[in-house]
Each structure stands twice: as structure tokens, then as C-alpha cells.
Amino acid sequence: MTHHGPANEDFSDPRLGKEELRRGCRDRRAAVDHRTRMGRDDRRTEHAMSRLLWAHKVALYLSRGDEPDTVGLADTLVMMGKQVLAPVLTDGHGHSLHEPAWAWYDGKNVRTGLWQIPEPIAPVLPASAITVAEVVLCSALLVDRAGYRVGVGGGWYDRVLTQRTPGVPVWAVVNDDEIVDEVPHDPWDEPVTAALTPTGLHLLGQ
């Protein structure tokens, strides 16, 4: 594993708050052309698959819009006979769930949930279902070298990561220029162990 990914000086100003960082990162992702994004996604998926050959059960969010693609990765994992646990944010009738929940993803039965996030159409499992996962891939807009991430807001992963089996690795799925030296974090923020980018898996918190 590579221990450090490329830094990005654009987000190095310690005076920037999380909302400013979120806006800046979203704007930059939106400006990336389709061909570049596809190339990044393909390389990231290749690195992920090479690292996940050993795993039988993977917890993985389903991406939307210009986020780093994980749907293709999830489909590949399912085709290889692995089990993919994905977040569920709604009850299937347009109402948001009050607590984090999961469902098994089969690559076919999917609906558009809250904030246009894809989610499996399957029996809903409680947040504690994450205990069966051997590795967790979570969303992030930025991640720093200590492992703290700036997510989309809402704290979903910060609530659910505390329930994973101790020692299970957590990878933030980002682009290389989204690894920065430091981001603001709160006492309840759960750090990740690595960043998965188009150039590989970069260890954090070392």
C-alpha cells in the first residue's frame, strides 16, 4: 500500500469550515469532464477489486451523480459471488428512515431514495448489520492524512461506523486531489483507515 496520496493545496487553509470545503469539492467534481471521470472510476475500481479478493462481505455505498463511481464496483463484486451491503435511507415510500439501515444489494433491484441516492429494494436491516462486513467503503468529499473525512453532511457514517466489528478497515472513496493535510473534525467524527483513489489504496492515520 502507498502511505500518502497527493496533497491538494486548494483546501489547505485551516480557516475553511466544512460547508466551504463541501461546496468547493462539489464544484470541482462537477467541473470534471465525463471522459476523465470514467477513467478515474475504472482505475479506482481495478485497485479496489485487487484489494477485495479476500473479502466475502463488503459494506459499500451506492454512488450518485458525479461522485466517484461505486455502482460498477458493487456490480462486479456481486458477479464474483460476494455479498454487498448498501445503505438504505428511505422506507420505499418517499419517507426517510430515522436511523441508519442497510440492505443486501443484488445488482438488479434498486430504487432512487433520499437525495437521489440509489438503494437496494430488499428487506431492511438495522445499523448493526455492519458487523458482518469485512471491509467498509464509505463516501467522502475530502479526507485528511489522519483519516478524518468531510462527508456530505448528516453524520450517517459517523453513527454507523461505531457499530462495525473492531479492526475492520474503512476506506473513503475519493479522488487523489481530495486527500489533504488536515480537515476540521469534531469529537464524534470516526476516522477512516485508508483512501481508495484512482492511483491505489493510501493508508491514513499512520
C-alpha positions as CSV (number, residue, x, y, z in Angstrom):
1,M,0.0,0.0,0.0
2,T,1.0,3.5,-0.7
3,H,1.2,5.6,2.5
4,H,0.4,9.0,1.1
5,G,-1.7,10.3,-1.7
6,P,-1.2,13.6,-3.5
7,A,-1.9,16.7,-1.4
8,N,-4.2,19.5,-2.6
9,E,-3.2,23.0,-1.6
10,D,-6.6,24.4,-2.6
11,F,-8.2,23.1,0.6
12,S,-5.2,23.6,2.9
13,D,-6.5,26.9,4.5
14,P,-7.3,26.0,8.2
15,R,-9.9,28.8,8.3
16,L,-12.2,27.0,5.8
17,G,-15.1,25.3,7.5
18,K,-16.8,22.1,6.5
19,E,-19.5,23.7,4.4
20,E,-17.0,25.8,2.5
21,L,-15.0,22.6,1.8
22,R,-18.1,20.8,0.7
23,R,-19.0,23.5,-1.7
24,G,-15.5,23.7,-3.2
25,C,-15.2,20.0,-3.6
26,R,-18.6,19.6,-5.2
27,D,-17.9,22.4,-7.6
28,R,-14.6,20.8,-8.6
29,R,-16.1,17.4,-9.1
30,A,-18.9,18.9,-11.3
31,A,-16.2,20.6,-13.5
32,V,-14.5,17.3,-14.4
33,D,-15.4,16.1,-17.9
34,H,-17.1,12.7,-18.4
35,R,-14.1,11.0,-20.1
36,T,-11.7,12.0,-17.2
37,R,-14.3,10.8,-14.6
38,M,-14.8,7.5,-16.4
39,G,-11.0,6.9,-16.5
40,R,-10.7,7.7,-12.8
41,D,-13.6,5.4,-11.9
42,D,-12.2,2.5,-14.0
43,R,-8.7,2.7,-12.4
44,R,-10.2,3.1,-8.9
45,T,-12.4,0.0,-9.4
46,E,-9.4,-2.0,-10.6
47,H,-7.5,-1.1,-7.5
48,A,-10.5,-1.9,-5.3
49,M,-11.0,-5.3,-6.8
50,S,-7.4,-6.3,-6.4
51,R,-7.7,-5.4,-2.7
52,L,-11.0,-7.1,-2.1
53,L,-10.3,-10.6,-3.5
54,W,-10.2,-11.9,0.1
55,A,-13.4,-10.4,1.3
56,H,-16.8,-12.2,1.2
57,K,-19.0,-9.4,2.6
58,V,-18.4,-5.7,1.8
59,A,-20.3,-2.7,3.0
60,L,-20.4,-0.2,0.2
61,Y,-22.4,2.9,-0.5
62,L,-24.0,3.3,-4.0
63,S,-22.8,6.4,-5.7
64,R,-24.9,9.1,-7.5
65,G,-24.2,11.9,-10.0
66,D,-20.5,13.0,-10.2
67,E,-19.4,11.1,-7.1
68,P,-16.6,8.6,-7.6
69,D,-18.4,5.6,-9.0
70,T,-19.1,2.6,-6.7
71,V,-22.1,1.1,-8.5
72,G,-19.9,-0.6,-11.1
73,L,-17.7,-1.9,-8.3
74,A,-20.8,-3.2,-6.4
75,D,-22.0,-5.0,-9.6
76,T,-18.6,-6.6,-10.1
77,L,-18.5,-7.8,-6.5
78,V,-21.9,-9.3,-6.9
79,M,-20.9,-11.1,-10.1
80,M,-17.9,-12.5,-8.3
81,G,-20.3,-14.1,-5.7
82,K,-19.5,-11.6,-3.0
83,Q,-22.2,-10.1,-0.7
84,V,-22.6,-6.3,-0.8
85,L,-24.4,-4.4,2.0
86,A,-25.6,-1.0,0.9
87,P,-27.2,1.9,2.9
88,V,-30.9,2.4,2.9
89,L,-32.2,5.9,3.6
90,T,-35.9,5.6,2.9
91,D,-38.9,3.3,3.6
92,G,-39.6,2.9,-0.1
93,H,-42.5,5.3,0.0
94,G,-40.5,8.5,0.0
95,H,-40.1,8.8,3.7
96,S,-36.7,9.0,5.3
97,L,-35.7,6.5,8.0
98,H,-34.8,7.9,11.4
99,E,-31.9,5.5,12.0
100,P,-29.2,4.2,9.7
101,A,-30.2,1.0,7.9
102,W,-28.8,-1.5,5.3
103,A,-30.0,-4.0,2.8
104,W,-28.3,-6.6,0.6
105,Y,-27.6,-5.4,-3.0
106,D,-28.2,-7.8,-5.8
107,G,-27.3,-5.6,-8.7
108,K,-30.9,-5.6,-10.1
109,N,-33.5,-4.4,-7.6
110,V,-32.7,-0.8,-6.9
111,R,-34.7,2.4,-6.3
112,T,-33.9,6.0,-6.1
113,G,-34.0,7.1,-2.5
114,L,-33.4,10.2,-0.5
115,W,-31.3,12.9,-2.3
116,Q,-31.3,10.7,-5.4
117,I,-29.2,8.1,-3.7
118,P,-29.6,4.6,-5.1
119,E,-30.6,2.0,-2.5
120,P,-31.5,-1.7,-2.7
121,I,-35.0,-3.0,-2.8
122,A,-34.7,-5.7,-0.2
123,P,-35.5,-6.4,3.5
124,V,-34.2,-3.6,5.6
125,L,-31.6,-4.4,8.2
126,P,-30.6,-2.4,11.2
127,A,-27.4,-0.4,11.5
128,S,-25.8,-3.2,13.4
129,A,-25.8,-5.3,10.3
130,I,-22.5,-3.7,9.5
131,T,-20.9,-6.1,12.0
132,V,-20.8,-8.8,9.3
133,A,-18.8,-6.6,6.9
134,E,-15.1,-7.4,6.4
135,V,-14.4,-4.1,4.9
136,V,-16.4,-0.8,4.7
137,L,-16.2,1.6,1.8
138,C,-17.7,5.0,2.7
139,S,-18.4,8.2,0.8
140,A,-16.3,11.3,1.4
141,L,-15.7,14.7,-0.3
142,L,-12.3,15.1,1.4
143,V,-10.1,13.0,3.7
144,D,-7.0,14.1,5.6
145,R,-3.8,12.2,6.5
146,A,-5.1,11.4,10.0
147,G,-8.1,9.7,8.4
148,Y,-10.8,12.3,9.2
149,R,-13.2,12.9,6.4
150,V,-15.6,15.6,5.2
151,G,-18.7,13.8,4.2
152,V,-21.8,15.2,2.5
153,G,-23.3,16.2,5.9
154,G,-25.8,14.5,8.2
155,G,-23.4,12.2,10.1
156,W,-24.8,8.9,8.7
157,Y,-21.4,7.2,8.6
158,D,-20.2,8.6,11.8
159,R,-23.2,7.0,13.5
160,V,-22.9,3.6,11.8
161,L,-19.1,3.1,11.8
162,T,-19.0,2.8,15.6
163,Q,-21.0,-0.4,15.2
164,R,-18.6,-2.2,12.9
165,T,-16.5,-5.1,14.1
166,P,-13.4,-3.8,15.8
167,G,-10.4,-3.8,13.4
168,V,-12.5,-3.8,10.2
169,P,-10.8,-1.4,7.7
170,V,-12.8,1.6,6.4
171,W,-11.9,3.1,3.1
172,A,-13.0,6.5,1.9
173,V,-13.7,6.6,-1.8
174,V,-12.2,9.8,-3.2
175,N,-10.0,11.2,-6.0
176,D,-6.3,11.8,-5.4
177,D,-6.6,15.5,-5.1
178,E,-9.1,15.1,-2.3
179,I,-6.5,13.8,0.1
180,V,-5.4,16.8,2.1
181,D,-3.2,17.5,5.1
182,E,-6.0,18.4,7.5
183,V,-9.7,18.9,7.6
184,P,-11.8,20.3,10.6
185,H,-13.3,17.5,12.6
186,D,-15.5,17.0,15.7
187,P,-15.1,14.7,18.7
188,W,-17.7,12.3,17.3
189,D,-16.2,12.0,13.8
190,E,-15.0,8.5,13.1
191,P,-11.7,8.3,11.2
192,V,-11.1,6.0,8.2
193,T,-8.1,3.8,7.8
194,A,-7.4,4.4,4.1
195,A,-8.4,6.4,1.0
196,L,-9.2,4.5,-2.2
197,T,-8.3,6.6,-5.2
198,P,-7.5,6.1,-8.9
199,T,-3.8,5.5,-8.0
200,G,-4.4,3.0,-5.3
201,L,-5.1,2.5,-1.6
202,H,-3.5,5.1,0.5
203,L,-3.1,4.3,4.2
204,L,-4.1,7.1,6.6
205,G,-3.6,7.8,10.3
206,Q,-0.1,6.3,10.2
